[in-house]
Amino acid sequence: MSYGGLGTHSYVGPATFIEHRSQVFIGNNVRIYPGMRIELPSKDSLISIKDNVSIGQNFHAVSYKKNLVISSGVVISANVFISNVNHNYKKLGISALKQELISRDTKIGENCFIGYGAVILPGTHLGKQCIVSANAVVHRTFDDYSVIAGVPARTIKKYDKETKKWRKVENV
C-alpha cells in the first residue's frame, strides 16, 4: 500500500510501523529519517506533512478522527512524539484502553523547530516559526514567533515586531 500522497524529491527512511499509510500525505522536498512510527487507528484520520519538512529519527505520530498537520518548513528533531488523541480515563473500574478516545486537531505552524524529545499533545496549535525546546511537553495554542520550553511548556520568549528583537516573557 502506498502513501495518500508522496511529493517529488521526498525521502522516507525505513519505518518501524505505519497504519493506514494511504491516509498519510507527504509534500515535496520532505526528509523523514529511519524509525518513524505512524498510527492512524481509524479510516477518517489524517496526517498531512507539507513541503520542505525535515523529521529526525524515531518520529512517532498518532492521529484519530481529526487532522494532524505539519506545515511547510518545519524541522523536527529526533525522538519527537506528536498526537491529536488522548485516552479517556474518567470511568472508574475500566481500563483507559477500553474507554473512548478523545481527539482534537493538532497543527504545527510554518517554519517551526521542534527540539529533541519534545512531546506535542492533542489540541496543540503552534503559530508560525515557533521554537520548541528539547524535552518540552506542549499543550495549548502558542502565538507566532514564540520560544516554548518546559514541562508543562510555556512561552519564554517572543519576537517583538516593533523593536525587531526577541524578548523574554515574564510568566507569573
C-alpha positions as CSV (number, residue, x, y, z in Angstrom):
1,M,0.0,0.0,0.0
2,S,1.3,3.5,-0.8
3,Y,1.0,6.8,0.8
4,G,-2.0,9.0,0.2
5,G,0.4,11.4,-1.5
6,L,4.2,11.5,-1.7
7,G,5.7,14.6,-3.2
8,T,8.7,14.9,-5.5
9,H,12.2,14.8,-4.1
10,S,11.0,13.4,-0.8
11,Y,12.7,10.7,1.2
12,V,11.1,8.4,3.8
13,G,13.5,6.1,5.6
14,P,12.6,2.7,6.8
15,A,9.7,2.9,9.2
16,T,9.0,0.7,12.2
17,F,5.2,0.8,11.7
18,I,2.7,2.7,9.6
19,E,-1.0,2.1,10.0
20,H,-3.3,3.1,7.1
21,R,-0.4,4.5,5.0
22,S,-2.9,5.8,2.4
23,Q,-4.1,8.4,5.0
24,V,-0.6,10.0,5.2
25,F,0.1,12.8,2.8
26,I,3.7,13.9,2.3
27,G,4.6,17.1,0.4
28,N,7.6,17.9,-1.8
29,N,11.2,18.0,-0.5
30,V,10.4,16.2,2.7
31,R,13.1,14.2,4.6
32,I,11.9,11.6,7.2
33,Y,14.7,9.7,8.7
34,P,14.5,6.0,9.8
35,G,12.4,4.7,12.7
36,M,9.1,6.6,12.0
37,R,6.0,5.1,13.7
38,I,2.6,6.4,12.4
39,E,-0.7,5.3,14.0
40,L,-4.0,6.1,12.4
41,P,-6.5,3.8,14.1
42,S,-9.5,4.9,12.1
43,K,-10.1,5.4,8.4
44,D,-11.2,9.0,9.0
45,S,-7.8,10.0,10.5
46,L,-5.3,12.1,8.5
47,I,-1.7,13.1,8.8
48,S,-0.5,15.9,6.4
49,I,3.2,16.8,6.2
50,K,3.6,19.8,3.9
51,D,6.6,20.8,1.7
52,N,10.2,21.3,2.9
53,V,9.9,19.4,6.2
54,S,12.8,17.6,7.9
55,I,11.9,14.9,10.5
56,G,14.6,13.2,12.6
57,Q,14.9,9.5,13.6
58,N,12.3,7.7,15.7
59,F,9.4,10.2,15.0
60,H,6.1,8.9,16.4
61,A,2.7,10.4,15.4
62,V,-0.8,9.3,16.3
63,S,-4.0,10.7,14.6
64,Y,-7.6,9.7,15.3
65,K,-10.7,11.2,13.7
66,K,-9.1,14.6,13.5
67,N,-6.3,16.3,11.5
68,L,-2.7,16.3,12.4
69,V,-0.9,18.9,10.2
70,I,2.8,19.7,10.0
71,S,3.1,22.9,7.9
72,S,5.8,23.8,5.4
73,G,9.4,24.5,6.5
74,V,9.1,22.6,9.8
75,V,12.2,21.0,11.4
76,I,11.5,18.2,13.9
77,S,14.4,16.7,15.8
78,A,14.8,13.0,16.7
79,N,12.6,11.2,19.2
80,V,9.6,13.6,19.0
81,F,6.0,12.5,19.6
82,I,3.0,14.4,18.2
83,S,-0.6,13.3,18.7
84,N,-4.2,14.5,18.4
85,V,-5.7,11.9,20.6
86,N,-5.9,11.1,24.4
87,H,-7.4,8.1,26.2
88,N,-10.3,8.9,28.4
89,Y,-9.9,7.8,32.0
90,K,-13.0,9.1,33.8
91,K,-15.0,5.9,34.2
92,L,-13.8,4.1,37.3
93,G,-13.0,0.4,37.2
94,I,-12.5,0.4,33.4
95,S,-9.0,0.5,31.8
96,A,-8.2,3.7,29.9
97,L,-7.6,1.3,26.9
98,K,-11.3,0.3,27.0
99,Q,-12.7,3.9,27.2
100,E,-13.5,6.1,24.3
101,L,-10.7,8.1,22.7
102,I,-10.8,12.0,22.8
103,S,-9.4,13.6,19.7
104,R,-8.6,17.3,18.9
105,D,-7.0,18.9,15.8
106,T,-3.2,19.4,16.2
107,K,-1.3,21.8,14.0
108,I,2.4,22.7,13.8
109,G,2.7,26.1,12.0
110,E,5.1,27.1,9.2
111,N,8.9,27.1,9.9
112,C,8.6,25.8,13.4
113,F,11.6,24.0,15.0
114,I,10.8,21.2,17.5
115,G,13.7,20.1,19.7
116,Y,14.9,16.6,20.6
117,G,12.4,14.5,22.6
118,A,9.6,17.0,22.7
119,V,6.0,15.8,23.1
120,I,3.2,17.7,21.3
121,L,-0.1,16.8,22.9
122,P,-3.6,16.8,21.3
123,G,-5.2,20.2,20.6
124,T,-1.9,22.0,20.3
125,H,-1.6,24.8,17.8
126,L,1.8,26.3,17.2
127,G,1.9,29.6,15.3
128,K,4.4,30.4,12.6
129,Q,8.1,30.0,13.4
130,C,7.7,28.7,17.0
131,I,10.8,27.2,18.6
132,V,10.1,24.2,21.0
133,S,12.9,23.3,23.3
134,A,14.2,19.8,23.8
135,N,12.1,17.6,26.0
136,A,9.2,20.2,26.3
137,V,5.7,18.9,26.8
138,V,3.5,21.2,24.8
139,H,-0.3,21.5,25.1
140,R,-2.4,24.6,24.0
141,T,-2.2,27.4,21.5
142,F,1.0,29.4,21.1
143,D,1.4,32.7,19.2
144,D,3.6,33.2,16.1
145,Y,7.3,33.6,16.9
146,S,7.3,32.1,20.4
147,V,10.1,30.2,22.1
148,I,8.5,27.5,24.1
149,A,10.1,25.4,26.9
150,G,9.4,23.3,30.0
151,V,7.0,20.7,31.4
152,P,4.4,21.9,31.0
153,A,5.6,24.1,28.2
154,R,5.2,27.9,28.4
155,T,6.4,30.8,26.3
156,I,9.8,32.0,27.5
157,K,10.5,34.5,24.6
158,K,8.6,36.2,21.8
159,Y,9.7,38.2,18.8
160,D,8.8,41.9,19.2
161,K,7.9,43.3,15.8
162,E,8.4,46.9,16.9
163,T,12.0,46.5,18.2
164,K,12.8,43.6,15.9
165,K,14.3,41.7,18.8
166,W,13.5,38.6,20.7
167,R,12.4,39.4,24.3
168,K,12.0,37.4,27.4
169,V,8.5,36.8,28.6
170,E,7.8,37.1,32.3
171,N,5.5,34.3,33.4
172,V,3.7,34.6,36.7
